[in-house]
Amino acid sequence: MDASQTELFSGPAPATSAHIHGHGHVHGADSPHPMQPPPWSILRMTLGARLLAAGAISVVLWAIVLLAMR
């Protein structure tokens, strides 16, 4: 390879560590972010709410089927 071909494979110059990131927090690789609670979970719904949601979904799906067969 000549000099112009080696430039293609060498890639960009490595970044220096003198630049500043806009991170608002600092932690090492051995301490990841703490787990955050999900905003919504089906597991937190009461049994009645789950049955009501399942019934509503069933009604919508049956409506789609009946409209498609029409």
FENSULCOR-V155468 format. One record per run of one state. SS is the DSSP state (~ for helix, > for strand, _ for the rest). FROM is the first residue (numbers start at 1). LEN is the number of residues. If there is no record, write none. Layout:
ss:SS from:FROM len:LEN
ss:SS from:FROM len:LEN
This chain:
ss:_ from:1 len:2
ss:~ from:3 len:8
ss:_ from:11 len:31
ss:~ from:42 len:3
ss:_ from:45 len:2
ss:~ from:47 len:23
ss:_ from:70 len:1
